[in-house]
Amino acid sequence: MHKVIFDTDPGVDDAMALLFLHRHPEIDLLGVTTVFGNVPLELTTRNAQFLHREWNISAPISVGAESTLDPSRRDDRAASVVHGADGLGNIGVPQTIDWPLDSRPAYQFIIETVRANPGEVTLVAVGRMTNLALALRADPGIADLVKEVVVMGGAFDVIGNVTPAAEANIHGDPEAADVLFTAPWKVTIAGLDVTMKTIMTAEYLDVMVKSGGPSVQLLSDLSQYYIDFYKSRVGIAGMAVHDSTACVYLVRPDLFTLRSGAVRVVCGGIADGATIQSPDHGRKFTGSPWDGHPSQRVCTDVRSEEVLEVIRAALVEGRHSIAV
C-alpha cells in the first residue's frame, strides 16, 4: 500500500485525482491538505469538504496556505476561466459544507504524519507547492523521512499553460517550488510534458459514467465546464487529466519515461515560473545555480492510453479492482 498525503487545490482535475486516490486498491489516503490556487483557499477547502461528503471519504482535511511563500508576491492568475467560479465547474456547490476539518495547519499535519510514519509517506502535490515548502521550513528533517514527493507541475520540453515559459502550479508560487525541488528528498515531477498527452475525451468519460454510478456521474457533471474550456480555448476534444496522471505514477511508474537531473525554478522576470533541468547525462555545466543540488526525476513521456485505463479501472471498479 502507498500511504499518501494529497496536497491539492480543487479544481476539476483535482477532483478526479482525489476520487482515484480514494478508490485505488493500492493507495491508503492518510490525509488531504488544501492550498490556494485554482480558486482561493476558502473555496478549495470547501470543495474538498464537498467531495469528501459526496464520495464518503474519511481521510482528514487540513487547511493550508492562502498565499505565496514570498509575502511580496501575488498570484493574480485566476483559474476560474478553466475550473469555473466555484472551482468545480459551476455545478452549484453549497456555500458551506458540514464536514469536519483537522485542527492543525497543513504544514503541521504533513510534519506530524510523516514523523508518525517514517519512510512510508508519499506526498502528492498537485497545486502550488506552498504547504510543502512551509513544512520544510518548519522541520527540514522531514526530507529524510518522506518516501517520495510526486508533483504535478512544470513544463520542461514543452511550452507552459499560463505563459510560454511556465505551468500554472509552478507559476503560482515559484519560490515554493524551487524550495521543494532543491530539498534533499526524492522528487518525481509529472508536468505538461506528459499530462498534455493524456487526454480523456467526453465520450470516454460518458462510457465510465454508465458503469461508474453516482460518484462518476458527479465527476462528469463537474467536468463539463472544464471540457468546454479545452474545446474552446485549447482546441482539444476532451480534457487533460493533469493531476490524475501524476497520481497514476504512484502505482504504475513503468508507464512513464524519466530523466534525472537537478531542477531549478526561475523566480522573476519574463520567464517567471519556468522549470529547468540540468540532466545528469549529456553536456556538463559547472559553476551554475544547479550545482550541488539533488538530482530529481522528470517525466518526459507517457503511455497515455494505459494511464487512462488505470484511471478508469480505479474510478469504475473501485477498491475491489486490481491495478492493470
C-alpha positions as CSV (number, residue, x, y, z in Angstrom):
1,M,0.0,0.0,0.0
2,H,1.1,3.5,-0.8
3,K,0.5,5.9,2.1
4,V,-0.4,9.2,0.6
5,I,-1.0,12.8,1.7
6,F,-2.7,14.6,-1.1
7,D,-1.9,18.4,-1.3
8,T,-4.5,19.9,-3.6
9,D,-6.5,23.0,-4.7
10,P,-9.8,21.5,-6.0
11,G,-10.2,22.1,-9.0
12,V,-11.8,19.9,-11.5
13,D,-8.8,17.7,-12.4
14,D,-8.0,17.6,-8.6
15,A,-11.5,16.1,-8.0
16,M,-10.8,13.2,-10.4
17,A,-7.4,12.7,-8.7
18,L,-9.0,12.7,-5.3
19,L,-11.5,10.0,-6.3
20,F,-8.7,8.0,-7.9
21,L,-6.6,8.1,-4.7
22,H,-9.7,7.2,-2.6
23,R,-10.7,4.3,-4.7
24,H,-7.5,2.7,-5.9
25,P,-6.9,-0.6,-4.0
26,E,-3.2,0.0,-3.5
27,I,-3.5,3.5,-2.0
28,D,-4.0,4.4,1.6
29,L,-5.1,8.1,1.7
30,L,-3.8,9.4,5.0
31,G,-5.0,13.0,4.5
32,V,-5.8,15.9,2.2
33,T,-4.2,19.3,2.6
34,T,-5.7,22.3,0.9
35,V,-3.9,25.2,-0.7
36,F,-4.9,28.3,-2.6
37,G,-4.7,28.0,-6.4
38,N,-7.4,27.2,-8.8
39,V,-9.7,29.2,-6.6
40,P,-9.0,30.9,-3.2
41,L,-8.2,28.8,-0.2
42,E,-11.7,29.2,1.3
43,L,-13.2,27.6,-1.9
44,T,-10.6,24.9,-2.3
45,T,-11.2,23.8,1.3
46,R,-15.0,23.9,0.8
47,N,-14.6,21.9,-2.4
48,A,-12.6,19.3,-0.6
49,Q,-15.3,19.1,2.1
50,F,-18.0,18.8,-0.5
51,L,-16.2,16.0,-2.4
52,H,-15.4,14.2,0.9
53,R,-19.1,14.3,1.8
54,E,-20.4,13.3,-1.6
55,W,-17.9,10.4,-2.0
56,N,-17.8,9.4,1.7
57,I,-14.0,10.0,2.0
58,S,-12.9,9.6,5.6
59,A,-9.3,11.0,5.2
60,P,-8.9,14.2,7.3
61,I,-8.8,17.6,5.6
62,S,-6.2,20.1,6.8
63,V,-6.3,23.7,5.7
64,G,-3.2,25.1,4.2
65,A,-1.6,28.2,2.8
66,E,-3.8,31.1,1.5
67,S,-0.9,33.0,-0.2
68,T,2.6,32.5,-1.6
69,L,5.7,31.7,0.3
70,D,7.2,35.1,-0.5
71,P,4.7,37.6,1.0
72,S,5.6,40.3,-1.5
73,R,4.5,38.1,-4.4
74,R,0.9,38.0,-5.7
75,D,-0.7,35.1,-7.5
76,D,-3.1,37.0,-9.7
77,R,-3.7,34.4,-12.4
78,A,-7.3,33.4,-11.6
79,A,-8.2,30.0,-12.9
80,S,-11.9,30.5,-12.9
81,V,-11.9,30.5,-16.7
82,V,-10.7,26.9,-16.5
83,H,-12.4,25.5,-13.5
84,G,-15.4,27.8,-13.0
85,A,-16.0,30.5,-10.4
86,D,-16.6,27.8,-7.7
87,G,-13.6,25.7,-8.8
88,L,-15.9,22.7,-9.6
89,G,-17.4,23.6,-13.0
90,N,-20.1,25.9,-11.6
91,I,-22.3,22.9,-10.5
92,G,-23.8,24.8,-7.6
93,V,-21.7,23.7,-4.6
94,P,-23.3,25.0,-1.4
95,Q,-21.6,27.9,0.2
96,T,-20.9,26.0,3.4
97,I,-20.4,22.2,3.9
98,D,-20.9,20.5,7.2
99,W,-17.8,18.4,7.2
100,P,-15.0,18.4,9.8
101,L,-11.6,19.9,9.4
102,D,-8.4,18.9,11.1
103,S,-7.3,21.5,13.7
104,R,-3.7,21.6,12.5
105,P,-2.5,23.8,9.7
106,A,-1.5,21.8,6.6
107,Y,2.3,22.1,7.1
108,Q,2.0,20.8,10.7
109,F,-0.3,18.0,9.6
110,I,2.3,17.0,7.0
111,I,5.2,17.1,9.5
112,E,3.3,15.1,12.2
113,T,2.0,12.5,9.7
114,V,5.4,12.0,8.1
115,R,7.1,11.6,11.5
116,A,4.5,9.1,12.6
117,N,5.2,7.0,9.5
118,P,8.9,7.4,8.8
119,G,10.0,6.3,5.3
120,E,6.4,5.4,4.4
121,V,4.6,8.5,3.3
122,T,4.4,9.8,-0.3
123,L,3.4,13.5,-0.7
124,V,1.4,14.1,-3.8
125,A,1.3,17.8,-4.6
126,V,-0.9,18.9,-7.5
127,G,-1.3,22.6,-6.7
128,R,1.0,25.4,-5.5
129,M,3.9,23.8,-3.5
130,T,3.5,26.3,-0.7
131,N,2.4,23.8,2.0
132,L,5.3,21.5,1.4
133,A,7.8,24.4,1.4
134,L,6.4,25.6,4.7
135,A,6.7,22.1,6.2
136,L,10.4,22.0,5.1
137,R,11.0,25.5,6.6
138,A,9.4,24.4,9.9
139,D,11.1,21.0,10.1
140,P,13.9,20.4,7.5
141,G,14.4,16.9,8.9
142,I,11.3,15.5,7.3
143,A,13.1,15.4,4.0
144,D,14.9,12.3,5.2
145,L,11.7,10.7,6.4
146,V,9.4,11.2,3.3
147,K,9.3,8.2,1.0
148,E,8.8,10.3,-2.2
149,V,7.3,13.5,-3.4
150,V,5.2,13.3,-6.6
151,V,4.4,16.7,-8.2
152,M,2.1,17.7,-11.0
153,G,3.7,20.8,-12.3
154,G,6.2,22.3,-14.6
155,A,6.9,22.3,-18.3
156,F,10.4,21.2,-19.4
157,D,10.5,20.3,-23.1
158,V,7.1,22.0,-23.9
159,I,5.6,25.4,-23.6
160,G,3.7,26.4,-20.4
161,N,0.0,27.0,-19.9
162,V,-0.1,30.4,-18.2
163,T,2.9,31.9,-20.1
164,P,5.0,30.4,-22.8
165,A,7.6,29.6,-20.1
166,A,5.5,28.5,-17.1
167,E,2.9,26.0,-15.9
168,A,0.2,27.2,-13.5
169,N,1.2,25.3,-10.3
170,I,4.8,26.5,-10.5
171,H,4.0,30.0,-11.7
172,G,1.6,30.4,-8.8
173,D,4.4,30.1,-6.3
174,P,7.8,29.7,-7.9
175,E,9.8,30.2,-4.7
176,A,8.0,27.4,-3.0
177,A,8.6,25.1,-6.0
178,D,12.3,25.9,-6.0
179,V,12.5,25.0,-2.3
180,L,10.8,21.7,-2.9
181,F,12.9,20.7,-5.9
182,T,16.2,21.6,-4.2
183,A,15.5,19.8,-1.0
184,P,17.3,16.5,-0.2
185,W,14.4,14.2,-0.8
186,K,13.2,12.1,-3.8
187,V,11.0,14.1,-6.2
188,T,9.3,12.9,-9.4
189,I,7.7,15.6,-11.5
190,A,4.9,14.9,-13.9
191,G,4.4,18.1,-15.8
192,L,2.8,19.3,-19.1
193,D,5.3,17.1,-21.0
194,V,3.2,14.1,-20.1
195,T,-0.2,15.5,-18.9
196,M,-0.9,17.3,-22.2
197,K,-0.5,13.9,-23.9
198,T,-3.1,12.3,-21.5
199,I,-6.4,13.5,-22.8
200,M,-9.7,12.0,-21.7
201,T,-12.4,12.6,-24.3
202,A,-16.0,13.4,-23.3
203,E,-17.0,10.0,-24.9
204,Y,-14.5,8.1,-22.7
205,L,-16.0,9.8,-19.7
206,D,-19.6,9.1,-20.8
207,V,-18.7,5.4,-21.0
208,M,-17.3,5.5,-17.5
209,V,-20.5,7.1,-16.2
210,K,-22.6,4.3,-17.5
211,S,-20.9,1.7,-15.2
212,G,-19.5,4.0,-12.5
213,G,-22.6,5.0,-10.6
214,P,-23.4,8.3,-8.9
215,S,-19.8,9.1,-8.0
216,V,-18.6,9.1,-11.5
217,Q,-21.8,10.9,-12.6
218,L,-20.8,13.8,-10.2
219,L,-17.3,13.8,-11.6
220,S,-18.8,14.0,-15.1
221,D,-21.1,16.9,-14.1
222,L,-18.3,19.0,-12.7
223,S,-16.0,18.2,-15.6
224,Q,-18.3,19.6,-18.4
225,Y,-17.1,23.2,-17.9
226,Y,-13.5,22.0,-18.0
227,I,-14.1,20.1,-21.2
228,D,-15.8,23.1,-22.8
229,F,-12.7,25.2,-21.8
230,Y,-10.4,22.8,-23.6
231,K,-12.6,22.7,-26.7
232,S,-13.0,26.5,-27.0
233,R,-9.6,27.8,-25.7
234,V,-7.1,25.0,-26.4
235,G,-8.7,23.2,-29.3
236,I,-8.7,19.8,-27.7
237,A,-11.7,17.4,-27.9
238,G,-11.6,16.3,-24.2
239,M,-9.7,17.3,-21.1
240,A,-6.1,16.9,-19.9
241,V,-6.2,14.8,-16.7
242,H,-3.2,16.6,-15.2
243,D,-3.5,15.6,-11.6
244,S,-4.7,12.1,-12.1
245,T,-1.8,11.4,-14.4
246,A,0.6,12.3,-11.6
247,C,-1.3,10.0,-9.3
248,V,-1.1,7.1,-11.7
249,Y,2.7,7.4,-11.5
250,L,2.4,6.1,-7.9
251,V,1.0,2.7,-8.9
252,R,2.3,2.4,-12.5
253,P,5.7,4.1,-12.8
254,D,6.5,1.8,-15.7
255,L,4.2,3.8,-17.9
256,F,6.5,6.9,-17.7
257,T,9.8,7.7,-19.2
258,L,12.0,9.6,-16.7
259,R,15.1,11.9,-17.0
260,S,17.2,12.6,-13.9
261,G,19.0,15.9,-13.0
262,A,18.9,18.9,-10.8
263,V,15.8,21.1,-11.2
264,R,15.6,24.9,-10.6
265,V,12.7,27.3,-11.0
266,V,13.1,30.8,-12.4
267,C,11.8,33.3,-9.9
268,G,11.2,36.6,-11.5
269,G,11.4,38.2,-15.0
270,I,9.6,37.3,-18.2
271,A,10.3,33.5,-17.6
272,D,8.9,33.6,-14.1
273,G,7.9,30.1,-13.0
274,A,9.9,28.3,-15.7
275,T,11.2,24.9,-14.7
276,I,14.7,24.0,-16.0
277,Q,16.5,20.7,-15.5
278,S,20.2,20.1,-15.8
279,P,20.3,16.5,-17.0
280,D,22.7,14.0,-15.4
281,H,23.6,12.7,-18.8
282,G,24.9,14.7,-21.7
283,R,26.5,18.1,-21.7
284,K,28.0,19.1,-18.3
285,F,27.8,22.5,-16.8
286,T,29.9,23.9,-14.0
287,G,29.6,27.0,-11.9
288,S,25.8,27.2,-12.4
289,P,22.9,27.6,-9.9
290,W,22.2,23.8,-10.5
291,D,25.5,22.8,-8.9
292,G,25.2,20.9,-5.6
293,H,21.5,20.3,-5.8
294,P,19.9,16.9,-5.7
295,S,19.1,15.0,-8.9
296,Q,15.3,14.8,-9.3
297,R,13.3,12.9,-11.9
298,V,11.2,14.5,-14.6
299,C,8.6,12.6,-16.6
300,T,9.3,13.2,-20.3
301,D,7.0,10.7,-22.0
302,V,4.0,8.6,-21.1
303,R,1.9,5.6,-22.3
304,S,-1.2,7.7,-22.1
305,E,-3.8,5.2,-23.2
306,E,-2.7,2.8,-20.5
307,V,-2.8,5.7,-17.9
308,L,-6.4,6.4,-18.9
309,E,-7.2,2.7,-18.3
310,V,-5.6,2.7,-14.9
311,I,-7.8,5.8,-14.0
312,R,-10.9,4.1,-15.4
313,A,-10.4,0.9,-13.5
314,A,-10.0,2.7,-10.2
315,L,-12.9,5.1,-10.7
316,V,-15.3,2.5,-12.0
317,E,-14.3,-0.7,-10.3
318,G,-13.2,0.9,-7.1
319,R,-11.3,-0.6,-4.2
320,H,-12.1,-4.1,-5.3
321,S,-10.3,-3.6,-8.7
322,I,-6.8,-4.9,-9.5
323,A,-4.4,-2.3,-10.9
324,V,-3.8,-3.1,-14.6
